[in-house]
Amino acid sequence: MHFQSVGLCLGLLFITVNAEFMNDGVDVEDFSENPEESSIKEDDPSSGTIIYKTPQPIGEVYFTETFDSGRLAGWVLSKAKKDDMDSELSMYDGRWEIEELKEDQVPGDRGLVLKSKAKHHAISAVLEKPFIFSDKPLIVQYEVNFQDGIDCGGAYIKLLADTDDLILENFYDKTSYTVMFGPDKCGEDYKLHFIFRHKHPKTGVFEEKHAKPPDVDLKEFFTDRKTHLYTLVMNPDDTFEISIDQKVVNQGSLLEDVVPPINPPREIDDPSDKKPDEWDDRAKIPDPTAAKPEDWDENEPAQIEDSSAVKPDGWLDDEPKFIPNPNAQKPDDWNDDMDGEWEAPRMPNPACQIGCGEWRPPMIDNPKYKGVWKPPMINNPNYQGIWSPQKIPNPDYFEDDHPFLLTSFSALGLELWSMTPNIYFDNFIICSEKEVADRWAADGWGLKIIVANANEPGVLKQLTTAAEERPWLWLMYLVMAGLPIALLTSFCWPRKVKKKYEDLGPKTTDISKPQTKASLEQGVEEEKAPEKPEVLEEEKKPSDSDDVVIAEKEEEVGDLEEKSEEEGETIEGQEEVSKMSKSASEDEMKEADESTGSGDAPVKSLRKRRVRKD
């Protein structure tokens, strides 16, 4: 039974390790719930070969782009310059390329890649038809991969306002847009922008409204060098939702969760109101009735010399603390006319082991110091509070209960600066139906995730790679691997079962047994038996009573041996057992004396001594 439990534990351990090794060899993992809706095609199910198919929209869309054709058809490079900058830095001369991913490539799948470092980039494309904010949601979705990480730069998009003066060749940072959305990072500040420009209905001025920042840590999406899916949904009920990899990271209301708020305050401070000269806004004032105490001495210094200090023995008053370095030599190229008279560099005086120069006692705090006297502060009886200007109605007040109705847009553009190249963009889509966006994501981004997961190194490979860079990890691996094995061995290995004494109570022994007259005579014959020759003793056959006595003696010897072993383990209980045994034996002897015997002859009992086995 013990060997079966050991085999079971070892078998479970082997299965666990073997499964870990087998997981490292996985080539493709299928995450699709419905195989018929997946864009993954296989020539041979047993070969696992994946054939990429360019995503196709299944419903109404305003804009789609996969870049799988290898050409920037419909995209326009900007020729504009940024304002208020040097001519060389203001040029939008950053380079764009259409390429496959550097890692986890899907054959046939391409994307738009920002290639230049420390350059301004600007590129845009016209929508199939303008999006007009009315009664349909706005869904914007695209993929980003920071293939080389990111130091400082953005990967956001701008939805350019549908205006008469929109010229894509002149697209630059001040071009009017309606929505800006996407990741941005500089330093250790990781952002996910959602900004929309709201038009003031009275003044006609556009004001940027920034959504509250997400409550999740965004660093992983910038540093893991994986392709991530960014989705923005603006609903006609004035709510918004932002997702990364189809998981919501931010949501809220266009009326309540943006800064500054959509609607201005009803009242504002009166710009013509001024603070009166007699207004007293001092909460505390010096007590005018307080007087400086007569014994207050403001001339006492904060610190004084320690009068108990004594100059140490060996202090050299006439020795300087620093002397010219006697080993220093004047440089060969030193010119006294040009450089002045050369002086050797100074060094600490080796004679000043205790101290040199004029000795002065150390300074200590002056117990008589009180400082400059100031009257205590009291509540100001004339305090009027903090002054603030009076409120007047806001002449520019308005109330917009439906901020979703923004300015329509007709183009999509990327206007970026980055200190890190090779930022990958792919699979842009603008639509109004969630099912269309989800299917588009499954046919494009979903396939990238399957390939990336299939190429993901196993746990053992990751641990080995980490240990190659940090050799001390091998020791930790050894401890972590040995600990569960030691625990399994200690729990599963058969252990020696010790004999348990269930009954430690008193045992009756044959200390004295009632003897009949016949047995007494037989005992006398046995005592005389050793004096007979050995030949006669061998010829004599044992009687029935002899067998009984011999059996009783063997039984007593066995009891003595067993008790001798028990005495080695149950020392404390022996004394109590002996007392109880003695009492029981006396009772048995008394009963035996009364029950045995014949005629007038006295009944005797024979007591056998128990001899301790050496």
C-alpha positions as CSV (number, residue, x, y, z in Angstrom):
1,M,0.0,0.0,0.0
2,H,2.8,2.3,0.8
3,F,4.6,1.6,-2.5
4,Q,1.4,2.4,-4.3
5,S,1.1,5.8,-2.7
6,V,4.8,6.5,-3.5
7,G,4.2,5.6,-7.1
8,L,1.1,7.8,-7.3
9,C,3.0,10.8,-6.0
10,L,6.0,10.3,-8.4
11,G,3.6,9.8,-11.3
12,L,1.8,13.1,-10.6
13,L,5.2,14.8,-10.4
14,F,6.3,13.3,-13.7
15,I,3.0,14.3,-15.4
16,T,3.3,17.9,-14.3
17,V,6.9,18.3,-15.5
18,N,6.1,16.5,-18.8
19,A,3.1,18.7,-19.4
20,E,5.3,21.8,-18.9
21,F,7.7,20.5,-21.6
22,M,4.9,19.7,-24.0
23,N,3.5,23.2,-23.7
24,D,6.8,24.6,-24.9
25,G,6.3,22.9,-28.2
26,V,2.8,24.3,-29.0
27,D,2.7,25.9,-32.4
28,V,-0.8,27.3,-32.8
29,E,-3.5,28.0,-30.3
30,D,-7.1,28.5,-31.5
31,F,-9.1,31.2,-29.6
32,S,-12.0,31.3,-32.0
33,E,-15.3,30.1,-30.6
34,N,-16.8,29.7,-34.0
35,P,-14.4,28.3,-36.6
36,E,-16.7,29.3,-39.4
37,E,-16.4,33.0,-38.5
38,S,-12.6,33.0,-38.4
39,S,-10.4,34.3,-41.2
40,I,-7.8,31.6,-40.5
41,K,-7.5,29.1,-43.3
42,E,-5.5,25.9,-43.2
43,D,-4.4,24.0,-46.2
44,D,-3.8,20.8,-44.1
45,P,-5.3,20.5,-40.6
46,S,-2.4,18.3,-39.6
47,S,0.3,20.7,-40.9
48,G,-1.0,23.8,-39.0
49,T,-0.1,26.1,-41.9
50,I,-2.0,29.5,-41.6
51,I,-3.0,31.4,-44.6
52,Y,-3.8,35.1,-44.0
53,K,-6.9,36.7,-45.6
54,T,-7.3,40.4,-45.7
55,P,-10.2,41.5,-43.5
56,Q,-13.3,42.7,-45.2
57,P,-16.0,44.8,-43.6
58,I,-19.4,43.1,-43.2
59,G,-21.5,46.3,-42.8
60,E,-21.6,50.0,-43.4
61,V,-18.3,51.7,-42.8
62,Y,-16.9,55.2,-43.2
63,F,-13.2,54.3,-43.5
64,T,-11.1,51.1,-43.6
65,E,-7.4,50.5,-44.3
66,T,-5.3,47.3,-44.0
67,F,-2.2,48.4,-46.0
68,D,-2.0,44.8,-47.4
69,S,-1.7,46.1,-51.0
70,G,1.7,47.4,-50.2
71,R,0.8,50.9,-51.5
72,L,-0.3,54.1,-49.8
73,A,-3.3,54.5,-52.1
74,G,-5.4,57.4,-51.0
75,W,-2.9,58.6,-48.4
76,V,-1.4,62.1,-48.7
77,L,2.0,63.1,-47.2
78,S,2.0,66.6,-45.7
79,K,4.3,69.3,-47.2
80,A,3.5,71.8,-44.5
81,K,5.8,73.3,-41.8
82,K,5.2,73.9,-38.2
83,D,4.9,77.4,-37.0
84,D,7.4,79.1,-34.6
85,M,10.2,76.7,-35.3
86,D,13.5,76.6,-37.2
87,S,13.1,75.7,-40.9
88,E,15.0,72.5,-40.5
89,L,13.0,71.2,-37.5
90,S,9.7,72.5,-38.7
91,M,9.5,70.2,-41.8
92,Y,7.2,67.2,-41.9
93,D,9.9,65.1,-43.5
94,G,9.5,61.9,-41.4
95,R,9.5,58.7,-43.5
96,W,6.7,56.2,-43.7
97,E,6.9,52.6,-45.0
98,I,4.6,49.7,-45.5
99,E,6.1,46.6,-43.8
100,E,5.4,43.4,-42.0
101,L,5.9,43.2,-38.3
102,K,9.4,42.7,-37.1
103,E,8.3,39.9,-34.8
104,D,5.4,37.4,-34.9
105,Q,4.8,38.1,-38.6
106,V,1.6,37.0,-40.3
107,P,2.5,36.2,-43.9
108,G,0.7,38.7,-46.2
109,D,-0.3,41.1,-43.4
110,R,1.3,44.5,-43.6
111,G,1.0,47.8,-41.8
112,L,2.1,51.5,-41.9
113,V,5.4,52.0,-40.1
114,L,6.8,55.3,-38.8
115,K,10.5,55.0,-39.7
116,S,12.3,58.2,-38.7
117,K,13.7,59.2,-35.4
118,A,13.4,62.7,-34.1
119,K,11.3,63.8,-37.1
120,H,7.9,65.3,-37.6
121,H,5.5,63.0,-39.5
122,A,2.2,63.8,-41.0
123,I,0.0,61.7,-43.3
124,S,-3.8,61.6,-43.9
125,A,-6.5,60.1,-46.0
126,V,-10.1,61.0,-46.9
127,L,-13.0,59.0,-45.6
128,E,-15.4,57.2,-47.9
129,K,-18.0,59.6,-46.7
130,P,-18.1,62.2,-43.9
131,F,-19.3,61.1,-40.5
132,I,-22.1,63.3,-39.2
133,F,-22.9,63.1,-35.5
134,S,-26.6,62.5,-35.2
135,D,-28.3,59.3,-33.9
136,K,-25.6,56.7,-34.6
137,P,-22.6,55.8,-32.5
138,L,-19.1,56.6,-33.6
139,I,-16.6,53.7,-33.4
140,V,-12.9,54.2,-34.2
141,Q,-10.6,51.3,-34.0
142,Y,-7.0,50.6,-35.0
143,E,-3.8,48.6,-34.0
144,V,-0.5,49.9,-32.7
145,N,2.8,48.1,-32.0
146,F,5.7,49.9,-30.4
147,Q,8.2,47.5,-32.0
148,D,11.3,49.2,-30.5
149,G,9.6,50.4,-27.4
150,I,9.0,54.1,-27.0
151,D,11.0,56.8,-25.3
152,C,9.0,59.9,-26.2
153,G,6.4,60.0,-28.9
154,G,2.8,59.4,-29.7
155,A,0.7,57.0,-31.8
156,Y,-2.7,58.8,-31.8
157,I,-4.9,59.7,-34.7
158,K,-6.9,62.9,-35.5
159,L,-10.3,62.9,-37.1
160,L,-10.0,66.1,-39.2
161,A,-13.0,68.4,-39.3
162,D,-15.1,68.6,-42.4
163,T,-14.3,72.2,-43.4
164,D,-14.0,74.0,-46.7
165,D,-10.4,74.9,-46.2
166,L,-9.2,71.3,-45.5
167,I,-6.3,70.5,-47.7
168,L,-4.4,67.3,-46.8
169,E,-1.1,68.5,-48.2
170,N,-1.2,71.3,-45.7
171,F,-2.0,69.1,-42.8
172,Y,-0.1,70.1,-39.7
173,D,-0.4,70.5,-35.9
174,K,-2.9,73.4,-36.1
175,T,-5.3,71.8,-38.6
176,S,-8.8,71.8,-37.2
177,Y,-9.9,68.4,-35.9
178,T,-13.0,67.0,-34.1
179,V,-11.6,64.0,-32.1
180,M,-8.1,63.0,-31.1
181,F,-7.6,59.5,-29.8
182,G,-4.7,57.1,-29.1
183,P,-1.6,56.4,-26.9
184,D,1.1,59.0,-26.1
185,K,4.1,58.8,-23.9
186,C,7.0,61.0,-22.8
187,G,9.3,60.3,-19.9
188,E,7.4,58.2,-17.4
189,D,4.0,59.7,-18.3
190,Y,1.9,57.1,-20.1
191,K,-1.3,58.5,-21.6
192,L,-4.3,57.4,-23.6
193,H,-5.8,60.5,-25.2
194,F,-9.4,61.2,-25.8
195,I,-9.9,64.8,-26.7
196,F,-12.8,66.4,-28.6
197,R,-13.2,70.0,-29.7
198,H,-16.5,71.5,-28.6
199,K,-17.8,74.6,-30.3
200,H,-19.1,77.4,-28.0
201,P,-22.7,78.1,-29.3
202,K,-22.4,81.8,-28.5
203,T,-18.9,82.8,-29.2
204,G,-18.2,80.2,-31.9
205,V,-14.8,79.4,-30.3
206,F,-13.7,75.7,-30.2
207,E,-12.5,74.5,-26.8
208,E,-10.6,71.2,-26.2
209,K,-12.3,68.8,-23.7
210,H,-10.1,66.1,-22.2
211,A,-11.5,62.9,-20.9
212,K,-10.5,61.8,-17.4
213,P,-7.4,59.5,-17.4
214,P,-7.9,55.8,-17.2
215,D,-7.7,54.1,-13.8
216,V,-5.4,51.3,-15.1
217,D,-1.6,51.1,-15.5
218,L,-0.8,51.7,-19.2
219,K,2.9,51.0,-19.1
220,E,2.6,47.4,-20.3
221,F,1.0,48.5,-23.6
222,F,3.9,50.7,-24.4
223,T,6.7,48.3,-23.4
224,D,5.7,44.7,-24.2
225,R,6.3,45.2,-28.0
226,K,3.0,43.5,-28.8
227,T,0.2,44.6,-31.1
228,H,-2.6,46.2,-29.2
229,L,-6.1,47.1,-30.3
230,Y,-7.4,50.6,-29.4
231,T,-11.1,51.2,-29.6
232,L,-13.2,54.4,-29.0
233,V,-17.0,54.4,-28.8
234,M,-19.0,57.6,-28.6
235,N,-22.7,57.0,-28.1
236,P,-25.6,59.3,-28.9
237,D,-26.6,59.2,-25.2
238,D,-23.5,61.3,-24.5
239,T,-21.4,58.5,-23.1
240,F,-18.1,57.2,-24.2
241,E,-16.1,54.0,-23.8
242,I,-12.4,53.3,-24.4
243,S,-11.0,49.8,-24.8
244,I,-7.6,48.2,-25.2
245,D,-7.6,44.7,-26.6
246,Q,-11.4,44.6,-26.3
247,K,-11.2,45.3,-22.5
248,V,-12.7,48.5,-21.2
249,V,-10.2,50.8,-19.5
250,N,-12.1,54.0,-19.4
251,Q,-15.8,55.1,-19.7
252,G,-17.9,58.0,-18.6
253,S,-20.2,60.9,-19.6
254,L,-19.4,63.6,-22.0
255,L,-21.1,66.0,-19.7
256,E,-19.5,65.0,-16.4
257,D,-16.2,63.2,-17.0
258,V,-14.3,65.8,-19.1
259,V,-12.1,68.7,-18.3
260,P,-13.0,71.6,-18.5
261,P,-16.7,70.8,-18.3
262,I,-19.0,71.3,-21.3
263,N,-21.3,73.8,-19.8
264,P,-19.7,77.0,-18.2
265,P,-20.8,78.3,-14.8
266,R,-24.0,80.4,-14.5
267,E,-22.2,83.1,-12.6
268,I,-18.7,84.5,-12.7
269,D,-16.6,86.9,-10.6
270,D,-17.3,90.5,-11.4
271,P,-14.1,91.8,-13.0
272,S,-14.8,95.4,-12.0
273,D,-15.2,94.6,-8.3
274,K,-12.2,95.6,-6.2
275,K,-11.2,94.8,-2.6
276,P,-11.9,97.8,-0.2
277,D,-8.9,99.3,1.4
278,E,-10.3,99.0,4.9
279,W,-11.1,95.3,4.5
280,D,-9.3,93.3,7.3
281,D,-8.7,89.7,6.2
282,R,-6.2,89.0,9.1
283,A,-7.4,86.1,11.1
284,K,-4.7,86.6,13.9
285,I,-3.1,89.8,15.1
286,P,-0.4,90.5,17.8
287,D,-1.8,91.1,21.2
288,P,-1.6,94.9,21.7
289,T,-1.8,94.6,25.5
290,A,1.2,92.3,25.8
291,A,4.5,93.7,27.1
292,K,8.0,92.3,27.0
293,P,9.2,90.9,30.4
294,E,11.8,92.9,32.2
295,D,14.2,90.0,32.4
296,W,14.0,89.3,28.7
297,D,17.5,89.8,27.3
298,E,17.5,89.9,23.5
299,N,21.3,90.4,23.4
300,E,22.1,86.9,24.5
301,P,23.7,84.9,21.6
302,A,22.2,81.6,20.6
303,Q,25.5,79.8,21.2
304,I,28.4,80.4,23.5
305,E,31.9,78.8,24.0
306,D,32.1,75.8,26.3
307,S,33.8,77.0,29.4
308,S,34.5,73.5,30.6
309,A,36.5,72.6,27.5
310,V,40.3,72.2,27.8
311,K,42.8,72.4,24.9
312,P,44.1,68.9,24.1
313,D,47.7,67.9,24.8
314,G,49.8,68.1,21.7
315,W,47.9,70.9,20.1
316,L,50.3,73.0,17.9
317,D,49.3,76.6,18.0
318,D,52.1,77.8,15.7
319,E,51.8,75.1,13.0
320,P,49.7,75.8,9.9
321,K,46.9,73.4,9.0
322,F,48.1,73.2,5.3
323,I,51.6,73.3,3.9
324,P,53.0,73.2,0.3
325,N,53.4,69.7,-1.1
326,P,57.2,69.1,-0.9
327,N,56.9,66.4,-3.7
328,A,55.2,68.7,-6.2
329,Q,57.3,69.9,-9.1
330,K,56.8,72.8,-11.4
331,P,55.5,71.7,-14.8
332,D,57.9,72.0,-17.7
333,D,55.5,74.0,-19.8
334,W,54.9,76.5,-16.9
335,N,55.5,80.1,-18.1
336,D,55.9,82.6,-15.3
337,D,55.1,85.5,-17.6
338,M,51.9,83.9,-18.8
339,D,50.9,81.8,-15.9
340,G,52.3,83.8,-13.0
341,E,54.5,82.7,-10.2
342,W,54.2,78.9,-9.7
343,E,53.1,77.7,-6.2
344,A,53.2,74.2,-5.1
345,P,49.7,72.7,-4.3
346,R,48.9,72.7,-0.6
347,M,48.4,69.5,1.4
348,P,47.3,68.8,5.0
349,N,50.1,69.3,7.5
350,P,51.2,65.8,8.7
351,A,52.3,67.4,12.1
352,C,48.7,68.3,12.9
353,Q,47.7,64.9,14.3
354,I,46.0,66.5,17.3
355,G,45.4,69.9,15.9
356,C,47.1,73.1,14.6
357,G,46.4,76.8,14.7
358,E,44.7,78.9,17.3
359,W,42.7,76.7,19.6
360,R,39.2,77.8,20.6
361,P,36.7,75.9,22.8
362,P,33.7,74.4,21.0
363,M,30.4,76.2,20.8
364,I,27.4,75.0,22.8
365,D,23.8,76.2,23.0
366,N,23.3,79.2,25.3
367,P,20.9,78.3,28.1
368,K,20.1,82.0,28.6
369,Y,19.2,82.6,24.9
370,K,15.6,83.8,24.4
371,G,15.8,85.6,21.0
372,V,13.8,88.6,19.9
373,W,10.6,89.1,21.9
374,K,7.4,89.0,20.0
375,P,3.9,89.6,21.4
376,P,1.6,86.5,21.3
377,M,-1.0,86.2,18.5
378,I,-4.7,86.6,19.3
379,N,-7.9,86.4,17.3
380,N,-8.6,89.5,15.3
381,P,-11.8,91.1,16.5
382,N,-12.1,93.0,13.2
383,Y,-11.6,90.0,11.0
384,Q,-13.9,90.1,8.0
385,G,-12.9,86.9,6.2
386,I,-11.3,86.3,2.9
387,W,-12.4,88.8,0.4
388,S,-13.8,87.6,-2.9
389,P,-15.4,89.6,-5.7
390,Q,-19.1,89.5,-6.1
391,K,-20.8,87.3,-8.6
392,I,-22.5,88.4,-11.7
393,P,-24.4,86.4,-14.4
394,N,-22.1,84.9,-16.9
395,P,-22.7,86.7,-20.2
396,D,-21.4,83.6,-22.1
397,Y,-23.4,81.1,-20.3
398,F,-25.0,78.3,-22.3
399,E,-26.3,74.8,-21.5
400,D,-25.6,72.1,-23.9
401,D,-27.5,68.9,-22.9
402,H,-26.3,66.9,-26.0
403,P,-22.6,67.4,-26.5
404,F,-22.4,64.3,-28.7
405,L,-23.5,66.6,-31.6
406,L,-19.9,67.6,-32.6
407,T,-18.6,69.0,-35.9
408,S,-18.6,66.3,-38.6
409,F,-15.3,65.1,-39.9
410,S,-14.2,63.8,-43.3
411,A,-10.6,62.7,-43.0
412,L,-8.2,60.7,-40.8
413,G,-4.7,61.9,-40.1
414,L,-1.5,61.0,-38.1
415,E,0.5,64.0,-37.1
416,L,3.3,62.7,-34.8
417,W,6.7,63.3,-33.4
418,S,8.7,60.4,-32.0
419,M,12.2,59.8,-30.6
420,T,11.8,56.1,-31.3
421,P,11.2,54.7,-34.8
422,N,9.3,51.6,-36.1
423,I,5.9,52.4,-34.7
424,Y,3.5,50.0,-36.5
425,F,-0.1,51.0,-37.4
426,D,-2.7,48.7,-39.0
427,N,-6.3,47.9,-39.7
428,F,-8.0,51.3,-39.3
429,I,-11.8,51.2,-39.3
430,I,-14.5,53.8,-38.6
431,C,-18.1,52.6,-38.3
432,S,-21.2,52.7,-36.2
433,E,-22.0,49.1,-35.5
434,K,-20.1,47.1,-32.8
435,E,-20.6,43.8,-34.7
436,V,-18.7,45.3,-37.7
437,A,-15.8,46.4,-35.5
438,D,-15.6,43.1,-33.6
439,R,-15.6,41.1,-36.8
440,W,-12.9,43.4,-38.3
441,A,-10.8,42.9,-35.1
442,A,-11.2,39.1,-35.2
443,D,-10.0,38.9,-38.8
444,G,-7.0,41.1,-38.3
445,W,-5.8,41.7,-34.7
446,G,-7.2,38.3,-33.5
447,L,-5.0,36.5,-36.0
448,K,-1.9,38.4,-34.8
449,I,-2.7,37.4,-31.2
450,I,-2.9,33.8,-32.2
451,V,0.4,33.9,-33.9
452,A,2.0,35.8,-31.1
453,N,0.8,33.4,-28.5
454,A,1.9,30.4,-30.5
455,N,5.4,32.0,-30.7
456,E,5.5,32.9,-27.1
457,P,8.3,31.0,-25.3
458,G,7.3,28.5,-22.7
459,V,7.9,28.9,-19.0
460,L,11.1,26.9,-19.0
461,K,12.5,28.8,-21.9
462,Q,11.7,32.1,-20.2
463,L,13.3,31.0,-17.0
464,T,16.4,29.8,-18.9
465,T,16.8,33.1,-20.7
466,A,16.4,35.0,-17.5
467,A,19.1,32.9,-15.8
468,E,21.5,33.4,-18.7
469,E,21.4,37.1,-17.9
470,R,21.4,36.6,-14.1
471,P,23.3,33.5,-13.1
472,W,22.3,33.8,-9.5
473,L,18.8,32.8,-10.5
474,W,20.0,29.2,-10.9
475,L,20.3,28.9,-7.2
476,M,16.7,30.2,-6.7
477,Y,15.5,27.7,-9.4
478,L,17.2,24.9,-7.5
479,V,15.6,25.8,-4.2
480,M,12.2,26.3,-5.8
481,A,12.4,23.0,-7.6
482,G,13.8,21.0,-4.6
483,L,11.3,22.3,-2.1
484,P,8.1,20.6,-3.6
485,I,10.1,17.4,-4.3
486,A,11.2,17.3,-0.6
487,L,7.6,18.0,0.5
488,L,6.2,15.3,-1.8
489,T,8.8,12.8,-0.6
490,S,8.1,13.5,3.1
491,F,4.4,13.1,2.7
492,C,4.4,10.1,0.3
493,W,7.3,8.0,1.4
494,P,6.3,5.1,3.8
495,R,7.3,5.6,7.4
496,K,8.1,3.0,10.0
497,V,5.0,2.2,12.1
498,K,5.9,2.1,15.8
499,K,4.1,-0.4,18.0
500,K,1.3,1.2,20.0
501,Y,0.4,-0.1,23.3
502,E,-3.3,0.1,23.5
503,D,-3.7,-1.4,26.9
504,L,-1.3,-0.2,29.5
505,G,-3.5,-1.4,32.4
506,P,-2.5,-4.0,35.0
507,K,-1.9,-7.5,33.8
508,T,-2.6,-10.4,36.1
509,T,0.3,-12.8,36.5
510,D,0.6,-16.1,38.1
511,I,2.5,-14.9,41.1
512,S,0.7,-17.5,43.2
513,K,-1.6,-20.2,42.1
514,P,-3.7,-22.6,44.3
515,Q,-2.1,-26.0,44.4
516,T,-3.8,-29.4,45.1
517,K,-2.2,-32.1,47.2
518,A,-1.4,-34.1,44.1
519,S,0.4,-31.1,42.5
520,L,2.4,-30.6,45.7
521,E,3.5,-34.2,45.7
522,Q,4.4,-33.8,42.1
523,G,6.5,-30.7,42.9
524,V,8.4,-32.7,45.5
525,E,9.1,-35.4,43.0
526,E,10.4,-32.7,40.5
527,E,12.8,-31.3,43.1
528,K,14.2,-34.8,43.7
529,A,14.4,-35.6,40.0
530,P,17.8,-33.9,39.4
531,E,19.4,-36.3,41.9
532,K,18.5,-39.3,39.7
533,P,20.8,-40.6,37.0
534,E,20.4,-39.0,33.6
535,V,19.6,-42.4,32.0
536,L,16.6,-43.0,34.3
537,E,15.4,-39.4,33.7
538,E,15.4,-39.9,30.0
539,E,13.5,-43.2,30.2
540,K,10.9,-41.7,32.5
541,K,7.9,-40.4,30.6
542,P,6.5,-37.0,31.7
543,S,3.1,-37.2,33.3
544,D,0.1,-35.0,32.5
545,S,0.7,-32.8,35.6
546,D,4.3,-32.2,34.5
547,D,3.1,-31.0,31.1
548,V,0.8,-28.6,32.9
549,V,3.5,-27.2,35.1
550,I,6.0,-26.9,32.2
551,A,3.4,-25.0,30.2
552,E,2.7,-22.7,33.1
553,K,6.4,-22.0,33.5
554,E,6.9,-21.3,29.8
555,E,4.0,-19.0,29.9
556,E,5.5,-17.2,32.9
557,V,8.8,-16.9,31.1
558,G,7.0,-15.5,28.1
559,D,5.2,-13.0,30.3
560,L,8.5,-12.0,31.9
561,E,10.1,-11.4,28.6
562,E,7.2,-9.4,27.3
563,K,7.1,-7.3,30.5
564,S,10.8,-6.8,30.3
565,E,10.4,-5.2,26.9
566,E,7.4,-3.1,28.1
567,E,9.4,-1.9,31.1
568,G,11.9,-0.2,28.7
569,E,9.2,1.9,27.1
570,T,6.7,2.4,29.9
571,I,8.8,3.2,33.0
572,E,6.4,5.7,34.5
573,G,3.4,3.4,34.4
574,Q,5.2,0.3,35.8
575,E,4.9,1.4,39.5
576,E,1.1,1.7,39.2
577,V,0.8,-1.6,37.4
578,S,2.9,-3.4,40.1
579,K,0.7,-2.1,42.9
580,M,-2.5,-3.2,41.1
581,S,-0.9,-6.6,40.2
582,K,0.1,-7.2,43.8
583,S,-3.4,-6.5,45.0
584,A,-5.0,-8.8,42.4
585,S,-2.6,-11.6,43.3
586,E,-3.5,-11.5,47.0
587,D,-7.2,-11.7,46.2
588,E,-6.6,-14.7,44.0
589,M,-4.6,-16.5,46.6
590,K,-7.3,-16.0,49.2
591,E,-10.0,-17.3,46.9
592,A,-7.9,-20.3,46.0
593,D,-7.2,-21.2,49.6
594,E,-10.9,-21.2,50.3
595,S,-11.9,-23.2,47.2
596,T,-9.2,-25.9,47.3
597,G,-8.2,-28.6,49.9
598,S,-9.7,-32.0,51.0
599,G,-10.4,-33.5,54.4
600,D,-8.9,-32.1,57.6
601,A,-5.6,-31.5,56.0
602,P,-4.6,-27.8,55.8
603,V,-4.5,-26.3,52.4
604,K,-1.2,-24.8,51.3
605,S,-0.4,-22.6,48.4
606,L,2.8,-22.5,46.6
607,R,4.1,-19.1,45.6
608,K,6.4,-19.0,42.7
609,R,9.0,-16.3,42.5
610,R,9.3,-14.3,39.4
611,V,12.9,-14.0,38.4
612,R,13.9,-11.0,36.4
613,K,15.6,-12.0,33.2
614,D,19.1,-10.8,33.0
